[in-house]
Amino acid sequence: MRATGSTNSSSNAVSLTVTVVLLAVSAGLYYLKVIGVPVLVILIIISLLIGSSIKIADQWEKAVVLRMGKFSGLKGPGLFLIIPIIDQISSFIDQRVRVTEFRAEQTLTKDTVPVNVDAVVYWTVWDVEKAALEVQEYIKAISFIAQTDLRDIIGKHELADLLQDREKIAEDLQKTLDANTNPWGITCQTVGIRDIIIPQALADAMSKQAQAERERKARVILGTAETEIAEKFAQASKEYADNPIALHLRGMNMLYEGLKEKGSMVIVPSSALDSMNLGVIGGLVSLAKDNEPKKKLPQESLE
């Protein structure tokens, strides 16, 4: 495994194979006494130089080539050659989308609430030359600048904004990071806020506040329902005032609904009985219940 963004000093399979073949040919020629020791030494040196000149970059990589310490160009992906001793591979730059985790611990919000925020940023190198020449260790630089920008964003927003507008804050952070990393040839594509941790005491207080708010809304809804019921009763009373027969039928229906279950008891105000003529009906119902045949208890067994 090569370290992405660092110098690759390991030999690839092609370079190693070519070097071994050339050394074997040189040894064979010396064994057959075709060449002497001085020529053998020269062939060995040439074989090593040829082998060291063969490099391979993966499909997603670019190799940064320095010639006598100066930037010469980019090579790859695939097989390429360099001039031994004169050319040097500075680093292999990975151009795939990568992810970096960062966090801000015990950072104060605008309303002085300490929070811990975990986030991730997805970024990629779009200009390999700038990434190699403008910043020394761009992976660490991205991590540090992301953490700094996250702290700045938290300090500019209140806790309620952090909890409710998480997507907008992540978008603002992405724009800030992209503006800072673009001069390095790096673009930050997406920022995601994974978690926002607040003190436990504050979380309990917020939970109680939310519960109180729900109770308040429930009471308001109940009061509104009572108001609507009172309005409906007022409208019904106007209808019943000029129609005593309808009132009488309604009373009979109410009494039936209350007594249709056996053993139930209905308490009706005496004023309602007088106004709806329910006294006689109530007495008849009670008489009917008294006259119902009682269940006989099983006779006790004689000892």
C-alpha positions in Angstrom: 0.0 0.0 0.0 1.3 3.4 -0.9 0.7 6.4 1.2 -1.5 8.7 -0.7 0.0 12.2 -1.1 3.5 11.0 0.0 6.6 9.9 -1.7 6.4 6.4 -3.2 9.8 4.6 -2.7 8.6 1.1 -3.3 9.3 -0.7 -6.6 6.4 -1.8 -8.8 6.1 -5.3 -10.3 7.1 -4.2 -13.8 10.2 -2.3 -12.6 11.3 -5.2 -10.5 10.7 -7.7 -13.3 12.7 -5.7 -15.8 15.6 -5.2 -13.3 15.8 -9.0 -12.6 15.7 -9.9 -16.3 18.5 -7.5 -17.1 20.6 -8.6 -14.2 20.1 -12.3 -15.2 21.2 -11.5 -18.8 24.3 -9.7 -17.5 25.1 -12.6 -15.3 24.6 -15.1 -18.1 26.9 -13.2 -20.4 29.6 -13.1 -17.7 29.1 -16.8 -17.0 29.6 -17.5 -20.7 32.7 -15.3 -20.6 31.3 -13.0 -23.2 32.0 -10.0 -21.0 34.5 -9.3 -18.3 34.1 -7.8 -14.8 34.2 -4.1 -15.8 31.5 -4.6 -18.4 29.4 -6.7 -15.9 29.6 -3.8 -13.4 28.5 -1.3 -16.1 25.6 -3.6 -17.1 24.5 -4.0 -13.5 24.4 -0.2 -13.1 22.5 0.2 -16.3 20.0 -2.5 -15.3 19.3 -0.8 -12.0 18.9 2.6 -13.6 16.5 1.2 -16.2 14.5 -0.5 -13.6 14.3 2.6 -11.4 13.1 4.7 -14.4 9.9 2.6 -14.8 7.0 3.9 -12.6 3.3 3.1 -12.4 0.5 5.3 -11.2 -3.0 3.9 -10.4 -6.0 5.0 -12.4 -7.1 7.5 -9.7 -3.6 9.0 -9.2 -1.3 11.6 -10.6 2.4 11.5 -10.0 4.2 14.8 -9.3 7.6 14.8 -11.0 10.4 17.0 -9.9 13.5 17.5 -12.0 16.5 18.7 -10.1 14.2 19.9 -7.4 11.9 21.9 -9.7 8.4 21.0 -10.8 8.6 19.1 -14.1 5.1 17.9 -14.7 2.5 15.3 -13.9 2.6 11.7 -14.9 0.0 8.9 -15.0 -2.2 7.2 -14.7 -0.6 4.0 -15.9 3.0 3.2 -16.9 5.5 6.1 -17.4 9.3 6.7 -17.4 11.5 9.2 -15.6 15.1 10.0 -15.9 17.0 8.2 -13.1 18.9 10.4 -10.6 17.7 13.6 -12.3 13.9 13.1 -11.9 12.2 12.4 -8.6 8.6 11.4 -7.8 7.6 13.9 -5.1 4.2 12.3 -4.4 1.2 10.5 -5.7 -2.0 12.5 -5.5 -5.3 10.7 -5.1 -8.1 12.4 -7.1 -11.0 10.4 -5.7 -13.6 11.8 -3.4 -12.4 11.5 0.2 -14.0 12.1 3.6 -12.5 13.8 6.6 -14.1 13.7 10.1 -13.8 16.8 12.3 -15.4 18.0 15.5 -15.7 21.1 17.8 -15.7 20.3 21.5 -17.1 22.6 24.2 -17.7 25.4 21.7 -19.9 28.3 22.9 -22.9 29.3 20.7 -24.1 32.9 20.3 -26.3 32.5 23.4 -23.3 31.0 25.4 -24.3 27.4 25.4 -21.4 24.9 25.2 -22.0 22.2 22.6 -20.1 19.4 21.0 -20.5 19.1 17.2 -19.4 16.2 15.0 -19.2 16.7 11.2 -17.7 15.3 8.0 -16.6 16.9 4.8 -16.4 15.2 1.4 -13.6 16.7 -0.8 -11.5 16.0 -3.8 -8.4 17.3 -5.5 -9.2 19.0 -8.8 -5.8 20.6 -9.5 -3.0 18.2 -8.6 -0.2 20.8 -9.3 -1.7 23.3 -6.8 -2.3 20.6 -4.2 1.3 19.5 -4.4 2.9 23.0 -4.6 0.7 25.3 -2.6 0.3 23.3 0.7 2.6 20.9 2.4 0.1 18.4 4.0 -3.2 19.2 2.5 -5.1 16.4 4.3 -4.1 17.8 7.8 -4.7 21.3 6.5 -8.3 20.5 5.5 -9.0 18.9 8.9 -7.7 21.9 10.8 -9.4 24.5 8.7 -12.6 22.6 8.8 -12.5 22.5 12.6 -11.7 26.2 12.8 -14.5 27.2 10.4 -17.0 24.9 12.4 -16.1 26.8 15.6 -16.7 30.1 13.9 -20.1 29.0 12.5 -21.2 27.8 16.0 -20.2 31.1 17.6 -22.4 33.0 15.1 -25.6 31.0 15.7 -27.8 30.4 18.7 -28.5 26.9 19.9 -32.0 26.9 18.5 -30.7 27.7 15.0 -28.1 24.9 15.3 -30.8 22.3 16.2 -33.4 23.5 13.7 -31.4 24.7 10.7 -28.8 22.0 10.6 -28.9 21.7 6.8 -28.5 25.4 6.2 -25.6 25.7 8.6 -23.9 22.7 6.9 -24.4 24.5 3.5 -22.8 27.7 4.9 -19.9 25.7 6.3 -19.4 24.0 2.9 -19.2 27.3 1.1 -16.7 28.7 3.6 -14.5 25.6 3.4 -14.6 25.6 -0.4 -13.6 29.2 -0.5 -10.6 28.5 1.7 -9.4 25.3 -0.1 -9.9 26.3 -3.7 -6.5 28.1 -3.8 -5.0 24.7 -3.0 -6.7 23.0 -5.9 -9.1 21.3 -3.6 -12.9 21.6 -3.6 -15.2 20.7 -0.7 -18.3 19.2 -2.2 -20.5 18.4 0.8 -20.5 18.9 4.5 -22.7 16.9 6.9 -23.3 17.6 10.6 -23.6 14.2 12.2 -24.4 15.0 15.8 -24.9 18.0 18.1 -24.5 17.2 21.8 -25.7 19.6 24.4 -25.3 19.5 28.3 -27.6 17.0 29.9 -29.1 19.6 32.3 -30.0 21.8 29.4 -31.5 18.8 27.5 -33.7 18.0 30.5 -34.8 21.7 30.7 -35.7 21.7 27.0 -37.6 18.5 27.4 -39.7 20.0 30.2 -40.3 23.1 28.2 -41.5 21.1 25.2 -43.8 19.1 27.5 -45.2 22.3 29.0 -45.8 23.6 25.5 -47.7 20.5 24.5 -49.8 20.7 27.6 -50.6 24.4 26.9 -51.7 23.5 23.4 -53.8 20.7 24.7 -55.6 23.0 27.1 -56.1 25.6 24.3 -57.6 22.9 22.1 -59.9 21.7 24.9 -61.1 25.2 25.6 -61.8 25.8 22.0 -63.8 22.5 21.9 -65.8 23.6 24.9 -66.6 26.9 23.3 -67.8 25.2 20.1 -69.9 22.8 22.1 -71.5 25.7 24.0 -72.3 27.4 20.7 -73.9 24.2 19.4 -76.0 23.8 22.6 -77.1 27.5 22.3 -78.3 26.8 18.8 -80.0 23.6 19.8 -81.8 25.4 22.7 -83.3 27.9 20.2 -84.6 25.0 18.1 -86.1 23.2 21.1 -87.6 26.3 22.6 -90.3 26.5 19.9 -90.7 22.7 19.4 -91.6 20.9 22.7 -92.3 17.6 20.9 -88.7 17.5 19.5 -87.4 18.2 23.0 -89.6 15.4 24.4 -88.3 13.0 21.8 -84.7 14.0 22.5 -85.2 13.4 26.2 -86.6 9.9 25.5 -83.6 9.1 23.3 -81.2 10.3 25.9 -82.9 8.1 28.5 -82.9 5.1 26.2 -79.2 5.5 25.5 -78.5 5.7 29.2 -80.6 2.6 30.2 -79.9 0.3 27.3 -77.1 -1.4 29.2 -78.4 -3.6 32.1 -77.5 -2.5 35.5 -76.6 1.1 34.4 -77.7 4.1 36.5 -78.6 7.5 35.0 -78.8 10.5 37.2 -81.0 13.2 35.7 -81.7 16.6 37.2 -85.3 17.0 38.4 -85.6 20.2 36.4 -84.8 18.3 33.3 -87.5 15.7 34.2 -90.1 18.4 34.6 -89.1 20.3 31.4 -89.0 17.2 29.2 -91.9 15.3 30.9 -89.5 12.4 31.7 -90.8 11.7 35.2 -93.5 9.3 34.1 -91.2 7.5 31.7 -88.5 7.2 34.3 -91.0 5.7 36.7 -92.1 3.2 34.2 -88.6 2.2 33.4 -87.8 1.7 37.0 -91.0 -0.3 37.5 -90.1 -2.5 34.6 -86.6 -3.2 36.0 -88.1 -4.0 39.4 -90.5 -6.5 37.9 -87.7 -8.3 35.9 -87.5 -12.0 37.1 -84.6 -12.4 39.4 -82.1 -15.2 38.9 -82.5 -18.0 41.3 -79.5 -18.8 43.3 -78.3 -22.4 43.2 -79.5 -24.4 46.2 -76.8 -25.2 48.6 -75.9 -28.8 48.7 -77.0 -30.6 51.8 -74.2 -32.0 53.8 
